Amino acid sequence: NKDELLGKTHKLITSGMHSKAFFKNMWSTISSGQIWTGLIKNKRKDGQFYYVQSIISPTYDFEGLIDGYIAIRFDATQQIELRQDYKKTVHILNETGSIAKVGGWELNLQTNHLSWTDETYKIFEIDKRIDQQPNLSNGIELFTSPSKEIIERAVQEAIVNGIPYSLELEARTVKGRKIWVYTNGKANYRDGKIVSISGTVQDISD
């Protein structure tokens, strides 16, 4: 209740997860007359953590001097937890794919970005870089002719008509090594519209 909060400082709900430098930067920003925005992890009365996206702005008196601060906070706990769950899922998929030697991929049709799991990078002997995002053309170019024509046609059928595919094709890694891969793909829908296609790829050369 409010009686537990009145007269207390923010330390009452401090999670202990932020460094002194974090709060020093915050106070330095607002005390200089600037607006500070950031994500703060706090602790509830029951010991559970929660996150708030905060906007803190100084207020001024009639002489233009700072006489206080006002904070607007939005509960971001659900978004943060969903993001953490997603990262866990991706980690599990990467671990599972590595054991089974099966890579995964997804093509976002709005951005044309092609997402690969770690095993997909390994199969094609590509160094994974944070500053590089593969696209559809990059993926198609990994296949040799006539496999390139086959996969290109299959992908377009999946994008336009939602037709799934399952193929065994010849590809070439970025190091020039020829391999045979099994790959499949299917359309993913949202509100009746195809928004992405996804599937797996496996090195079946042996």
C-alpha atoms as an extended CHARMM CRD file, in Angstrom:
* protein
*
       206  EXT
         1         1  ASN       CA              0.0000000000        0.0000000000        0.0000000000  PROA      1               0.0000000000
         2         2  LYS       CA              1.0000000000        3.6320000000       -0.3130000000  PROA      2               0.0000000000
         3         3  ASP       CA              2.0460000000        3.8960000000        3.3510000000  PROA      3               0.0000000000
         4         4  GLU       CA              4.8950000000        1.5050000000        2.5750000000  PROA      4               0.0000000000
         5         5  LEU       CA              6.1040000000        3.8050000000       -0.2210000000  PROA      5               0.0000000000
         6         6  LEU       CA              5.5910000000        7.3360000000        1.0880000000  PROA      6               0.0000000000
         7         7  GLY       CA              8.8130000000        8.8590000000        2.3180000000  PROA      7               0.0000000000
         8         8  LYS       CA             10.9070000000        5.9990000000        0.9450000000  PROA      8               0.0000000000
         9         9  THR       CA             13.5780000000        6.2070000000       -1.7530000000  PROA      9               0.0000000000
        10        10  HSD       CA             13.8480000000        4.1200000000       -4.9130000000  PROA      10              0.0000000000
        11        11  LYS       CA             16.1600000000        1.7660000000       -2.9980000000  PROA      11              0.0000000000
        12        12  LEU       CA             13.0260000000        0.1000000000       -1.6410000000  PROA      12              0.0000000000
        13        13  ILE       CA             12.4960000000       -1.6350000000       -5.0070000000  PROA      13              0.0000000000
        14        14  THR       CA             16.0810000000       -1.7500000000       -6.2490000000  PROA      14              0.0000000000
        15        15  SER       CA             16.8980000000       -5.1480000000       -7.7290000000  PROA      15              0.0000000000
        16        16  GLY       CA             20.6360000000       -4.9110000000       -7.1810000000  PROA      16              0.0000000000
        17        17  MET       CA             21.1440000000       -5.9150000000      -10.8180000000  PROA      17              0.0000000000
        18        18  HSD       CA             22.3550000000       -2.4840000000      -12.0150000000  PROA      18              0.0000000000
        19        19  SER       CA             25.8490000000       -1.1340000000      -11.4250000000  PROA      19              0.0000000000
        20        20  LYS       CA             26.6200000000        2.1470000000       -9.6730000000  PROA      20              0.0000000000
        21        21  ALA       CA             27.7710000000        3.4760000000      -13.0460000000  PROA      21              0.0000000000
        22        22  PHE       CA             24.2830000000        2.8380000000      -14.4680000000  PROA      22              0.0000000000
        23        23  PHE       CA             22.5810000000        5.1120000000      -11.9270000000  PROA      23              0.0000000000
        24        24  LYS       CA             25.4580000000        7.5960000000      -11.9820000000  PROA      24              0.0000000000
        25        25  ASN       CA             24.9090000000        8.0380000000      -15.7160000000  PROA      25              0.0000000000
        26        26  MET       CA             21.1670000000        8.4450000000      -15.1630000000  PROA      26              0.0000000000
        27        27  TRP       CA             21.5810000000       11.1390000000      -12.5190000000  PROA      27              0.0000000000
        28        28  SER       CA             24.2970000000       12.8830000000      -14.4900000000  PROA      28              0.0000000000
        29        29  THR       CA             21.9660000000       13.0630000000      -17.4830000000  PROA      29              0.0000000000
        30        30  ILE       CA             18.8850000000       14.4360000000      -15.7220000000  PROA      30              0.0000000000
        31        31  SER       CA             20.8090000000       16.7870000000      -13.4360000000  PROA      31              0.0000000000
        32        32  SER       CA             22.3390000000       18.3870000000      -16.5280000000  PROA      32              0.0000000000
        33        33  GLY       CA             18.8480000000       19.1720000000      -17.8130000000  PROA      33              0.0000000000
        34        34  GLN       CA             18.5410000000       16.3090000000      -20.2950000000  PROA      34              0.0000000000
        35        35  ILE       CA             15.9240000000       13.5690000000      -20.5390000000  PROA      35              0.0000000000
        36        36  TRP       CA             17.0370000000       10.0490000000      -19.6240000000  PROA      36              0.0000000000
        37        37  THR       CA             15.4280000000        6.9260000000      -21.0780000000  PROA      37              0.0000000000
        38        38  GLY       CA             16.2690000000        3.3450000000      -20.2650000000  PROA      38              0.0000000000
        39        39  LEU       CA             15.1610000000       -0.0460000000      -19.0160000000  PROA      39              0.0000000000
        40        40  ILE       CA             15.2540000000       -0.5950000000      -15.2510000000  PROA      40              0.0000000000
        41        41  LYS       CA             14.9750000000       -3.9350000000      -13.4790000000  PROA      41              0.0000000000
        42        42  ASN       CA             13.1990000000       -3.6230000000      -10.1230000000  PROA      42              0.0000000000
        43        43  LYS       CA             12.0920000000       -6.0070000000       -7.3740000000  PROA      43              0.0000000000
        44        44  ARG       CA              8.5510000000       -6.4280000000       -6.0710000000  PROA      44              0.0000000000
        45        45  LYS       CA              7.5990000000       -6.8290000000       -2.4230000000  PROA      45              0.0000000000
        46        46  ASP       CA              7.3140000000      -10.5950000000       -2.9560000000  PROA      46              0.0000000000
        47        47  GLY       CA             10.8740000000      -10.7460000000       -4.3140000000  PROA      47              0.0000000000
        48        48  GLN       CA              9.8960000000      -11.1880000000       -7.9790000000  PROA      48              0.0000000000
        49        49  PHE       CA             11.6510000000       -9.0380000000      -10.5620000000  PROA      49              0.0000000000
        50        50  TYR       CA              9.9130000000       -6.7310000000      -13.0290000000  PROA      50              0.0000000000
        51        51  TYR       CA             11.0730000000       -4.3790000000      -15.7720000000  PROA      51              0.0000000000
        52        52  VAL       CA             10.0350000000       -0.7980000000      -16.5030000000  PROA      52              0.0000000000
        53        53  GLN       CA             10.8740000000        1.2520000000      -19.5580000000  PROA      53              0.0000000000
        54        54  SER       CA             11.4840000000        4.6560000000      -18.0100000000  PROA      54              0.0000000000
        55        55  ILE       CA             11.5350000000        8.2460000000      -19.1930000000  PROA      55              0.0000000000
        56        56  ILE       CA             12.8560000000       10.6760000000      -16.5630000000  PROA      56              0.0000000000
        57        57  SER       CA             12.7640000000       14.4100000000      -17.1650000000  PROA      57              0.0000000000
        58        58  PRO       CA             13.7980000000       17.3500000000      -14.9740000000  PROA      58              0.0000000000
        59        59  THR       CA             11.2050000000       19.9760000000      -13.9990000000  PROA      59              0.0000000000
        60        60  TYR       CA             12.0170000000       23.6600000000      -13.5850000000  PROA      60              0.0000000000
        61        61  ASP       CA             10.9920000000       26.5560000000      -11.3730000000  PROA      61              0.0000000000
        62        62  PHE       CA             10.1650000000       30.0730000000      -12.5600000000  PROA      62              0.0000000000
        63        63  GLU       CA             13.8360000000       30.9900000000      -12.6170000000  PROA      63              0.0000000000
        64        64  GLY       CA             14.6700000000       28.1180000000      -14.9540000000  PROA      64              0.0000000000
        65        65  LEU       CA             16.3880000000       26.0690000000      -12.2760000000  PROA      65              0.0000000000
        66        66  ILE       CA             15.7800000000       22.3490000000      -11.8100000000  PROA      66              0.0000000000
        67        67  ASP       CA             13.4310000000       21.8460000000       -8.8600000000  PROA      67              0.0000000000
        68        68  GLY       CA             12.5660000000       18.1780000000       -9.3040000000  PROA      68              0.0000000000
        69        69  TYR       CA             12.1300000000       15.2660000000      -11.6450000000  PROA      69              0.0000000000
        70        70  ILE       CA              9.1800000000       13.4710000000      -13.1770000000  PROA      70              0.0000000000
        71        71  ALA       CA              9.2490000000        9.8770000000      -14.3620000000  PROA      71              0.0000000000
        72        72  ILE       CA              6.9640000000        8.0660000000      -16.7800000000  PROA      72              0.0000000000
        73        73  ARG       CA              7.2700000000        4.2900000000      -16.6520000000  PROA      73              0.0000000000
        74        74  PHE       CA              5.8060000000        1.4920000000      -18.7220000000  PROA      74              0.0000000000
        75        75  ASP       CA              5.7500000000       -2.1080000000      -17.5120000000  PROA      75              0.0000000000
        76        76  ALA       CA              7.9270000000       -4.0320000000      -19.9890000000  PROA      76              0.0000000000
        77        77  THR       CA              8.1120000000       -7.2960000000      -18.0250000000  PROA      77              0.0000000000
        78        78  GLN       CA              6.1140000000       -9.3870000000      -20.4810000000  PROA      78              0.0000000000
        79        79  GLN       CA              8.0970000000       -8.1880000000      -23.5050000000  PROA      79              0.0000000000
        80        80  ILE       CA             11.4270000000       -8.8850000000      -21.7680000000  PROA      80              0.0000000000
        81        81  GLU       CA             10.3440000000      -12.3480000000      -20.6290000000  PROA      81              0.0000000000
        82        82  LEU       CA              9.1010000000      -13.2050000000      -24.1260000000  PROA      82              0.0000000000
        83        83  ARG       CA             12.4300000000      -12.0490000000      -25.5680000000  PROA      83              0.0000000000
        84        84  GLN       CA             14.3080000000      -14.2000000000      -23.0440000000  PROA      84              0.0000000000
        85        85  ASP       CA             12.1110000000      -17.2130000000      -23.8620000000  PROA      85              0.0000000000
        86        86  TYR       CA             12.8020000000      -16.6580000000      -27.5670000000  PROA      86              0.0000000000
        87        87  LYS       CA             16.5680000000      -16.5930000000      -26.9480000000  PROA      87              0.0000000000
        88        88  LYS       CA             16.2830000000      -19.8250000000      -24.9490000000  PROA      88              0.0000000000
        89        89  THR       CA             14.3110000000      -21.4380000000      -27.7730000000  PROA      89              0.0000000000
        90        90  VAL       CA             16.8850000000      -20.3670000000      -30.3640000000  PROA      90              0.0000000000
        91        91  HSD       CA             19.6670000000      -21.7310000000      -28.1470000000  PROA      91              0.0000000000
        92        92  ILE       CA             17.8800000000      -25.0780000000      -27.7870000000  PROA      92              0.0000000000
        93        93  LEU       CA             17.2720000000      -25.2520000000      -31.5480000000  PROA      93              0.0000000000
        94        94  ASN       CA             20.9420000000      -24.5550000000      -32.2220000000  PROA      94              0.0000000000
        95        95  GLU       CA             22.0310000000      -27.2160000000      -29.7340000000  PROA      95              0.0000000000
        96        96  THR       CA             19.5650000000      -29.7740000000      -31.0990000000  PROA      96              0.0000000000
        97        97  GLY       CA             20.4710000000      -28.9770000000      -34.6980000000  PROA      97              0.0000000000
        98        98  SER       CA             24.1550000000      -29.3670000000      -33.9540000000  PROA      98              0.0000000000
        99        99  ILE       CA             23.6270000000      -32.8280000000      -32.4620000000  PROA      99              0.0000000000
       100       100  ALA       CA             21.3860000000      -33.9920000000      -35.3170000000  PROA      100             0.0000000000
       101       101  LYS       CA             23.4340000000      -32.0570000000      -37.9160000000  PROA      101             0.0000000000
       102       102  VAL       CA             20.2560000000      -30.4750000000      -39.2310000000  PROA      102             0.0000000000
       103       103  GLY       CA             20.1310000000      -26.7570000000      -39.9470000000  PROA      103             0.0000000000
       104       104  GLY       CA             17.0680000000      -24.5490000000      -39.8980000000  PROA      104             0.0000000000
       105       105  TRP       CA             16.1430000000      -21.4480000000      -41.8480000000  PROA      105             0.0000000000
       106       106  GLU       CA             13.3270000000      -18.9190000000      -42.2690000000  PROA      106             0.0000000000
       107       107  LEU       CA             12.7410000000      -16.3310000000      -44.9710000000  PROA      107             0.0000000000
       108       108  ASN       CA             10.8100000000      -13.2160000000      -43.9300000000  PROA      108             0.0000000000
       109       109  LEU       CA              8.8750000000      -12.1290000000      -47.0120000000  PROA      109             0.0000000000
       110       110  GLN       CA              8.4920000000       -8.5310000000      -45.8340000000  PROA      110             0.0000000000
       111       111  THR       CA             12.1870000000       -7.8820000000      -45.2600000000  PROA      111             0.0000000000
       112       112  ASN       CA             13.6440000000      -10.6160000000      -47.5300000000  PROA      112             0.0000000000
       113       113  HSD       CA             15.9560000000      -11.5080000000      -44.6250000000  PROA      113             0.0000000000
       114       114  LEU       CA             17.0100000000      -15.1200000000      -44.4160000000  PROA      114             0.0000000000
       115       115  SER       CA             17.5840000000      -16.3690000000      -40.8770000000  PROA      115             0.0000000000
       116       116  TRP       CA             19.8080000000      -19.4110000000      -40.3520000000  PROA      116             0.0000000000
       117       117  THR       CA             20.5440000000      -21.5340000000      -37.3070000000  PROA      117             0.0000000000
       118       118  ASP       CA             24.1770000000      -22.1290000000      -36.3950000000  PROA      118             0.0000000000
       119       119  GLU       CA             24.1760000000      -25.5710000000      -38.0260000000  PROA      119             0.0000000000
       120       120  THR       CA             23.1150000000      -24.1090000000      -41.3920000000  PROA      120             0.0000000000
       121       121  TYR       CA             26.1770000000      -21.8570000000      -41.3190000000  PROA      121             0.0000000000
       122       122  LYS       CA             28.3220000000      -24.9100000000      -40.5360000000  PROA      122             0.0000000000
       123       123  ILE       CA             26.8530000000      -26.9830000000      -43.3710000000  PROA      123             0.0000000000
       124       124  PHE       CA             27.7430000000      -24.3140000000      -45.9300000000  PROA      124             0.0000000000
       125       125  GLU       CA             31.0600000000      -23.5270000000      -44.1850000000  PROA      125             0.0000000000
       126       126  ILE       CA             30.1230000000      -19.8900000000      -43.7040000000  PROA      126             0.0000000000
       127       127  ASP       CA             31.5090000000      -17.8100000000      -40.8430000000  PROA      127             0.0000000000
       128       128  LYS       CA             28.5940000000      -16.3510000000      -38.8950000000  PROA      128             0.0000000000
       129       129  ARG       CA             28.8830000000      -12.5690000000      -38.5610000000  PROA      129             0.0000000000
       130       130  ILE       CA             26.5890000000      -10.2880000000      -36.5820000000  PROA      130             0.0000000000
       131       131  ASP       CA             26.9730000000       -7.4760000000      -39.1260000000  PROA      131             0.0000000000
       132       132  GLN       CA             25.8750000000       -9.6520000000      -42.0530000000  PROA      132             0.0000000000
       133       133  GLN       CA             22.3880000000      -10.9760000000      -42.7470000000  PROA      133             0.0000000000
       134       134  PRO       CA             21.9140000000      -13.4850000000      -45.5940000000  PROA      134             0.0000000000
       135       135  ASN       CA             19.0950000000      -12.9820000000      -48.0880000000  PROA      135             0.0000000000
       136       136  LEU       CA             17.2920000000      -15.2230000000      -50.5610000000  PROA      136             0.0000000000
       137       137  SER       CA             19.7860000000      -14.5960000000      -53.3660000000  PROA      137             0.0000000000
       138       138  ASN       CA             22.6800000000      -15.6200000000      -51.1110000000  PROA      138             0.0000000000
       139       139  GLY       CA             20.9030000000      -18.8750000000      -50.3080000000  PROA      139             0.0000000000
       140       140  ILE       CA             20.0480000000      -19.7010000000      -53.9160000000  PROA      140             0.0000000000
       141       141  GLU       CA             23.6300000000      -19.0540000000      -55.0620000000  PROA      141             0.0000000000
       142       142  LEU       CA             24.8740000000      -21.8580000000      -52.8260000000  PROA      142             0.0000000000
       143       143  PHE       CA             23.3070000000      -24.4590000000      -55.1270000000  PROA      143             0.0000000000
       144       144  THR       CA             24.9540000000      -25.7170000000      -58.2900000000  PROA      144             0.0000000000
       145       145  SER       CA             23.2530000000      -25.8180000000      -61.6830000000  PROA      145             0.0000000000
       146       146  PRO       CA             20.7400000000      -27.3860000000      -62.3610000000  PROA      146             0.0000000000
       147       147  SER       CA             19.9460000000      -27.6720000000      -58.6340000000  PROA      147             0.0000000000
       148       148  LYS       CA             19.8420000000      -23.8830000000      -58.4760000000  PROA      148             0.0000000000
       149       149  GLU       CA             16.9480000000      -23.7590000000      -60.9630000000  PROA      149             0.0000000000
       150       150  ILE       CA             15.0630000000      -26.4580000000      -59.0550000000  PROA      150             0.0000000000
       151       151  ILE       CA             15.3480000000      -24.8000000000      -55.6290000000  PROA      151             0.0000000000
       152       152  GLU       CA             14.5520000000      -21.3700000000      -57.0450000000  PROA      152             0.0000000000
       153       153  ARG       CA             11.3720000000      -22.6830000000      -58.6600000000  PROA      153             0.0000000000
       154       154  ALA       CA             10.3750000000      -24.5700000000      -55.4980000000  PROA      154             0.0000000000
       155       155  VAL       CA             10.8940000000      -21.5230000000      -53.2850000000  PROA      155             0.0000000000
       156       156  GLN       CA              8.8040000000      -19.3190000000      -55.5920000000  PROA      156             0.0000000000
       157       157  GLU       CA              5.9810000000      -21.8880000000      -55.5800000000  PROA      157             0.0000000000
       158       158  ALA       CA              6.0650000000      -21.8770000000      -51.7740000000  PROA      158             0.0000000000
       159       159  ILE       CA              6.0530000000      -18.0720000000      -51.6240000000  PROA      159             0.0000000000
       160       160  VAL       CA              3.3080000000      -17.5140000000      -54.1950000000  PROA      160             0.0000000000
       161       161  ASN       CA              1.0860000000      -20.5910000000      -53.8690000000  PROA      161             0.0000000000
       162       162  GLY       CA              2.0410000000      -22.0510000000      -50.5090000000  PROA      162             0.0000000000
       163       163  ILE       CA              3.2100000000      -25.3430000000      -52.0410000000  PROA      163             0.0000000000
       164       164  PRO       CA              5.6510000000      -27.1870000000      -49.7250000000  PROA      164             0.0000000000
       165       165  TYR       CA              8.7270000000      -28.9170000000      -51.1050000000  PROA      165             0.0000000000
       166       166  SER       CA             11.1940000000      -31.6260000000      -50.1460000000  PROA      166             0.0000000000
       167       167  LEU       CA             14.3180000000      -31.9870000000      -52.2770000000  PROA      167             0.0000000000
       168       168  GLU       CA             17.7620000000      -33.5800000000      -52.5040000000  PROA      168             0.0000000000
       169       169  LEU       CA             20.1020000000      -31.1850000000      -54.2960000000  PROA      169             0.0000000000
       170       170  GLU       CA             23.7560000000      -30.5150000000      -54.9940000000  PROA      170             0.0000000000
       171       171  ALA       CA             25.2780000000      -27.4300000000      -53.3840000000  PROA      171             0.0000000000
       172       172  ARG       CA             28.6900000000      -25.8570000000      -53.0230000000  PROA      172             0.0000000000
       173       173  THR       CA             30.0230000000      -24.4570000000      -49.7510000000  PROA      173             0.0000000000
       174       174  VAL       CA             31.7320000000      -21.0710000000      -49.7050000000  PROA      174             0.0000000000
       175       175  LYS       CA             35.0260000000      -22.9690000000      -49.5200000000  PROA      175             0.0000000000
       176       176  GLY       CA             34.2240000000      -24.6120000000      -52.8510000000  PROA      176             0.0000000000
       177       177  ARG       CA             33.4090000000      -28.0780000000      -51.5180000000  PROA      177             0.0000000000
       178       178  LYS       CA             30.5240000000      -29.8190000000      -53.3230000000  PROA      178             0.0000000000
       179       179  ILE       CA             27.9380000000      -31.4260000000      -51.0460000000  PROA      179             0.0000000000
       180       180  TRP       CA             24.5380000000      -33.0330000000      -51.3660000000  PROA      180             0.0000000000
       181       181  VAL       CA             21.8350000000      -31.6280000000      -49.1230000000  PROA      181             0.0000000000
       182       182  TYR       CA             18.3060000000      -32.5510000000      -48.2190000000  PROA      182             0.0000000000
       183       183  THR       CA             16.1720000000      -29.4410000000      -47.8300000000  PROA      183             0.0000000000
       184       184  ASN       CA             12.5050000000      -28.7700000000      -47.3250000000  PROA      184             0.0000000000
       185       185  GLY       CA             10.3200000000      -25.7110000000      -47.0420000000  PROA      185             0.0000000000
       186       186  LYS       CA              6.7850000000      -24.7050000000      -46.1870000000  PROA      186             0.0000000000
       187       187  ALA       CA              4.7310000000      -21.5280000000      -46.1010000000  PROA      187             0.0000000000
       188       188  ASN       CA              3.7480000000      -19.8380000000      -42.8360000000  PROA      188             0.0000000000
       189       189  TYR       CA              0.5000000000      -17.8710000000      -42.7350000000  PROA      189             0.0000000000
       190       190  ARG       CA             -0.8440000000      -14.9180000000      -40.7680000000  PROA      190             0.0000000000
       191       191  ASP       CA             -4.4300000000      -13.7850000000      -41.2550000000  PROA      191             0.0000000000
       192       192  GLY       CA             -4.6400000000      -16.0020000000      -44.3300000000  PROA      192             0.0000000000
       193       193  LYS       CA             -1.5850000000      -14.4300000000      -45.9530000000  PROA      193             0.0000000000
       194       194  ILE       CA              1.8210000000      -16.0400000000      -46.4860000000  PROA      194             0.0000000000
       195       195  VAL       CA              4.3080000000      -14.0400000000      -44.4030000000  PROA      195             0.0000000000
       196       196  SER       CA              7.3160000000      -16.3500000000      -44.4050000000  PROA      196             0.0000000000
       197       197  ILE       CA              8.6310000000      -19.7090000000      -45.4840000000  PROA      197             0.0000000000
       198       198  SER       CA             10.7950000000      -21.9370000000      -43.3320000000  PROA      198             0.0000000000
       199       199  GLY       CA             12.3840000000      -25.3350000000      -43.3510000000  PROA      199             0.0000000000
       200       200  THR       CA             15.4760000000      -27.4150000000      -42.7050000000  PROA      200             0.0000000000
       201       201  VAL       CA             18.6790000000      -28.3510000000      -44.5020000000  PROA      201             0.0000000000
       202       202  GLN       CA             20.8710000000      -31.3840000000      -43.8910000000  PROA      202             0.0000000000
       203       203  ASP       CA             24.1900000000      -32.5060000000      -45.3560000000  PROA      203             0.0000000000
       204       204  ILE       CA             23.5290000000      -35.9830000000      -46.8030000000  PROA      204             0.0000000000
       205       205  SER       CA             26.7750000000      -36.2950000000      -48.7770000000  PROA      205             0.0000000000
       206       206  ASP       CA             27.9020000000      -39.3710000000      -46.8240000000  PROA      206             0.0000000000
